[in-house]
Amino acid sequence: MKTNKQLIVIAAAVVFCLSCKKQINSPGSDEPATVRSGSLAADAKAGIAGYVYTLSNQASGNQVLVYSRSASGHINFSSSYSTGGNGTGSGLGSQGAVVLSEDKSGLLAVNAGSNSVTSFTVSGGSLEWQSTVSSGGMMPISVTVHDDLVYVLNAGGSGNISGFRLGDDGTLAPIAGSTKPLSSSAAGAAQVSFTADGAVLIITEKMTNKIITYTIDAMDKPAMMHSITSSTPTPFGFAVGKQGIIYVSEAAGGAPGASALSSYHVSENGMIELIEGSVGAGQTAACWVVITNNGKYVYDTNTGSSNVSSYATGKGDLTVLEAIAGTTGAGSSPIDAALSANSKFLYVLNAGTNTISVFEVAGDGSLSSVQTVPGLLAGTVGMAAK
């Protein structure tokens, strides 16, 4: 039997699908943490193979939380860094609240409670704050980067996207004339991301059931908008594959067992076509999606079912590998997810239990549990890894 708290968390998950100074304290604790030097030599000596990042999203002051990753996939809290902005203290209902640049030398984080976005430079596990600037709208919830071009999705007010230039020094500068509206003033947007080649911006809208695109012109500004109605209602998170293919979770309004994953092709002129959908795994509130580097396997987190589903894919085709590829624990309500740089490990943030679940990814796409990390604060959002 589910407790009242668990029922509240699941209800909140369904709502999600519808609607500068360094700190060194462990999340949820006053105990000091060990700060890594971040150099490659020091990382190798300490047995560190990579890092995982998440966002505290606290209304009293937002922080990026950094975890070191061993070769076995296990993670340990390393340090936290103030963004210079505020979060909301509750879930954002979005994918992409914290992202790494393509070369992993920069990190971007949204401050949904103070209408700003922050940039850091990255050296190993160490972050150095570079800038916190207005997001160009209200309640930024998702950010994307391609080369030196950054776009932020603002979900508050009427909703919009707004563009920035990422300088060589890691600072953000707004691009004049780059702010553009969504398809509706009540879009309920969830994610913004570039296509792999950076030619098109993609946005999912939960309330309109639309996936919209903007082509990027020669001045790096949004030009023509196109849209398509999603194969199943409530398009949410998506993973960007190669050759213009995207994989979108469709939460079906949180209806029990009705979630699906669909694939779409986005052409260079921004037109969107359904490739395959809707492919269901019998789970509830599928919202966050990641894809392995080789493009063979896609995973979505099912917030209402407290598990992860796996799919096999090629050029957009979809086959359910395992409806329940991994479980995150009763009442865990998994949300954001990220794969390590080598795609050998999957990290899942659990909103219901304030934990991170770690899975190893086998060569056949199957998952095996490695670790559960406790101690995060309620409201923590976003996952990025390297």
SVG drawing of the C-alpha trace seen along z (x, -y; Angstrom):
<svg xmlns="http://www.w3.org/2000/svg" viewBox="-5 -43 54 51">
<polyline fill="none" stroke="black" stroke-width="0.4" points="0.0,0.0 1.4,-3.4 1.7,-6.0 0.2,-9.4 3.6,-10.9 4.2,-8.5 0.8,-9.3 1.6,-13.0 4.9,-12.5 3.3,-10.5 0.6,-13.1 3.2,-15.8 5.0,-13.7 1.9,-13.7 1.6,-17.5 5.2,-17.7 4.2,-16.0 1.4,-18.5 2.3,-21.5 29.3,-33.2 30.9,-31.5 32.0,-27.9 30.4,-25.8 31.9,-22.5 29.0,-21.1 27.4,-17.8 23.8,-18.1 21.4,-17.8 24.4,-17.8 26.5,-20.3 29.6,-18.0 32.4,-19.3 33.2,-17.3 36.6,-16.6 37.3,-18.9 39.1,-17.3 41.8,-19.2 40.2,-18.4 43.5,-17.8 43.8,-14.7 46.8,-13.4 45.0,-13.9 41.9,-12.3 43.8,-9.3 45.6,-8.9 42.3,-9.1 40.7,-6.5 38.3,-9.0 37.0,-8.2 34.4,-11.0 31.8,-13.2 28.1,-13.5 26.3,-16.8 22.9,-17.8 21.2,-21.0 20.0,-21.6 17.3,-24.0 16.8,-25.5 14.8,-28.8 17.4,-30.0 20.3,-29.6 20.9,-27.3 23.9,-25.1 25.5,-22.6 26.3,-19.4 29.3,-17.5 29.9,-13.7 33.1,-11.9 32.7,-8.7 34.9,-5.6 35.6,-3.2 33.0,-0.8 30.3,-3.5 30.0,-4.3 29.7,-7.9 30.7,-10.0 29.8,-13.5 32.7,-15.8 31.6,-19.5 29.0,-22.0 29.1,-25.4 26.8,-28.3 25.2,-29.5 24.6,-33.0 20.9,-32.5 17.9,-30.8 15.9,-27.7 12.2,-27.0 12.6,-24.4 10.3,-22.0 10.5,-20.1 10.6,-21.9 8.9,-19.3 11.6,-19.7 14.7,-18.0 18.0,-19.8 18.1,-22.0 21.9,-21.5 24.0,-20.6 27.7,-20.2 29.1,-21.8 30.0,-19.5 33.7,-19.5 32.8,-19.1 34.8,-22.3 31.7,-24.3 28.6,-23.7 25.3,-25.7 22.6,-25.7 19.2,-27.4 18.0,-29.4 14.2,-29.0 13.5,-31.0 15.5,-34.1 15.0,-34.1 18.6,-33.7 21.1,-31.2 24.7,-30.5 27.8,-29.4 30.8,-27.7 34.1,-26.5 35.0,-22.9 38.3,-21.4 37.9,-17.8 35.5,-17.9 36.1,-21.6 33.8,-24.3 34.6,-28.0 31.7,-30.4 31.9,-32.8 28.6,-34.5 24.9,-34.7 22.7,-36.6 19.0,-37.2 17.4,-34.2 15.5,-36.5 12.2,-35.5 10.5,-34.0 11.3,-30.7 14.0,-29.1 13.8,-25.3 15.9,-23.9 19.1,-25.0 21.0,-23.7 24.4,-24.4 26.0,-23.8 29.5,-25.1 29.3,-28.7 25.6,-29.1 23.3,-28.7 19.5,-28.8 17.3,-28.8 13.7,-27.7 11.6,-30.0 8.4,-28.4 6.9,-31.2 4.7,-34.0 3.8,-33.5 6.9,-31.3 9.8,-31.8 13.2,-30.8 16.2,-33.2 19.7,-33.0 23.2,-33.7 26.8,-33.6 29.2,-31.6 32.5,-33.4 36.0,-31.8 36.2,-32.9 33.0,-31.0 30.8,-34.0 27.3,-34.4 26.2,-37.4 22.6,-37.8 22.0,-37.8 19.8,-40.8 16.6,-39.8 16.9,-36.1 13.9,-35.8 11.0,-34.0 7.6,-32.8 6.4,-29.2 3.4,-28.0 1.0,-29.1 1.1,-31.3 0.1,-28.2 2.4,-25.7 3.7,-24.0 7.1,-23.5 9.4,-20.8 12.7,-20.9 14.8,-22.7 17.6,-21.1 19.6,-21.6 19.7,-18.9 23.1,-17.2 24.3,-19.6 23.0,-22.7 20.8,-23.8 17.5,-23.5 16.1,-24.1 13.5,-21.6 11.0,-22.3 8.4,-20.0 5.1,-21.4 3.2,-19.3 -0.1,-21.3 -0.5,-21.8 0.7,-18.3 3.1,-19.7 6.7,-19.4 7.9,-22.7 11.1,-23.6 12.9,-26.8 15.5,-26.9 18.6,-28.9 19.6,-31.6 23.0,-32.9 22.9,-35.4 22.3,-32.5 18.7,-33.6 15.5,-31.6 13.8,-31.9 11.0,-29.7 8.8,-27.8 7.3,-24.4 5.2,-22.0 3.7,-18.6 1.1,-17.1 2.8,-14.3 1.8,-10.7 0.6,-10.4 -0.4,-13.3 2.1,-15.1 5.4,-15.1 8.0,-15.6 11.7,-14.9 13.7,-13.8 17.0,-12.4 18.8,-13.7 20.2,-11.1 22.1,-11.3 20.8,-12.4 18.0,-14.5 16.3,-11.8 14.9,-12.5 13.3,-10.1 10.4,-11.7 8.7,-10.4 4.9,-10.9 3.4,-10.7 -0.3,-10.5 -1.4,-12.9 -0.2,-10.5 -2.8,-7.8 -1.8,-4.5 0.2,-2.2 -0.4,-4.5 3.0,-6.2 4.9,-5.7 8.1,-6.5 8.0,-7.9 10.7,-8.8 10.7,-11.7 12.9,-13.1 13.7,-16.8 14.9,-18.0 17.3,-20.9 14.4,-23.2 12.8,-22.3 10.0,-20.1 9.1,-17.2 7.9,-13.8 6.9,-10.8 9.1,-7.8 7.7,-5.3 5.1,-5.7 3.6,-5.3 5.6,-2.4 4.4,-1.7 6.0,0.3 2.9,0.4 4.4,-2.1 3.1,-5.4 4.4,-9.0 7.4,-8.4 9.1,-11.7 12.9,-11.7 14.9,-10.2 18.6,-9.4 20.4,-7.5 23.7,-5.7 26.6,-7.1 26.3,-4.3 22.7,-5.1 21.5,-1.5 19.7,-1.9 17.2,-4.4 16.1,-4.6 13.2,-6.5 12.4,-7.0 8.8,-6.2 8.0,-8.6 4.6,-7.0 6.0,-3.4 9.3,-4.0 11.3,-2.2 13.3,-2.6 12.3,-1.1 14.8,-0.2 14.3,-0.3 16.5,0.9 16.7,-1.4 18.6,-1.9 17.5,-4.7 14.5,-5.7 12.9,-2.3 11.8,-1.3 11.5,2.0 10.9,2.5 13.8,4.4 12.6,4.5 9.5,2.8 11.1,2.8 14.9,2.7 15.7,1.3 13.8,0.4 14.5,-2.6 12.5,-1.6 9.0,-1.9 7.8,-5.6 11.1,-6.8 9.4,-8.6 12.5,-8.8 12.9,-12.0 16.1,-13.2 18.7,-10.8 22.1,-10.9 24.6,-8.5 28.3,-8.6 30.5,-9.8 31.3,-6.2 27.6,-5.2 28.6,-2.4 26.6,-3.8 23.1,-5.3 22.4,-7.8 18.8,-8.4 17.6,-11.1 14.7,-10.1 12.3,-12.8 10.3,-10.7 13.2,-9.4 15.8,-12.2 18.3,-9.6 20.4,-8.8 20.1,-5.3 23.2,-4.0 23.0,-1.2 25.6,0.5 24.7,0.7 25.7,4.0 26.6,4.5 23.1,5.8 21.5,2.8 20.4,4.5 20.8,2.7 22.1,4.0 21.9,2.1 25.2,0.7 24.4,-1.8 21.8,-4.0 23.0,-7.3 20.9,-9.0 21.0,-12.5 19.8,-14.9 17.5,-17.8 13.9,-17.8 13.5,-19.7 16.8,-18.7 16.6,-18.6 18.7,-17.9 21.4,-15.4 24.6,-15.7 27.5,-13.3 31.0,-12.8"/>
</svg>
